[in-house]
Amino acid sequence: MKINNMKKLLKKSLWIMSGMAFLGLAWITGTGTILEYIHFADPLNEMGFFMCCCSMAAGLLYIGFSKDDSISCSKELDNEWHNESI
């Protein structure tokens, strides 16, 4: 039981760290520091990249801080999907 809790904690922290990394990417895009590494063809591309980073960070942080670990699914539904794929 304790090992499962550690796995859940590790998985949650991985989502949160990934979200923080995307926030960092959005930050250096917003400040213009990223232009030393990536040369965008147009300012609209840079703004789009910034928005994608912010959206990805929001999604990852939402998953990391959510209380529900997974969506439970019935075994009958799993078997039905498996039978349809064959």
N, C-alpha and C positions, 0 to 999 in steps of 0.2 A: 504494500500500500504506500509506503514511504517513497519507493522508487518511482511509482506513478506520479506522485506529487512533484518530485524533482524533475521528471520529464516534462510535466505541464508547465512548471516554472521556467524551465530552460526554453521551451517553445514560446511561451509568452514573452520572455525577455528578448528572444531573437526577433520577434515581430516588432517590439518596441525599439530595439537598436537599429533595425532596418528603417523604421520610420524616422528616427533621429538622423540617420545618414541622408535620407532624402530631404529632410528639413535643412541639413547642412548644405546640400547641393542647391536647394532653392535659395538659401541665403547668399552663397557666393555667386549665384546667377543674378540675384537682385542687386548686389553691390557692384557687379561688373568684373569681379576677380576672375570669373571663369573664362573671360575673353583671352586670358593669357594661355589657356589650354585648348579651348574650342573656339574656332572662328565661325560665327554664324553668318549666313549670307544676307540676312535681313533682320532688323530689330523685331519684327513680328515672330520670327523663328525663335528668337531668344525669349520673348514673352510667352510663347507657346510651351517652350521647354520649362520655363518657370512654373507655369500653371500645371503642367503634367507632374512636375516634382512635388508641388504642393498637394495635388490630388492624391498622388501615390502615398505621400507621407500621412495624410489624413486617414486614408484607408488602412494603412498598416498600423497606425496608432490606435485606431478604432478596434481593429482585431486584437491588438495586444492588450488593451484595457477592458475588453468585453468580458463578461462573466461566464457566458456560455462557451464551452470548449468546442463542441461540435453539434451538428444537427443530427439528432437521432433518427434512424430510419429502420423500418421494420424488416425483419428477415424475409417476409413474404414478398415485399417490394424489391428487395435485393435479388431474390431468386427470379422474380418476374423479369427484371432488367437483364439478368444474366441469360435467361432463356431467349429473350428477344435478340440478343446480340449473336447468338449461335446460328 
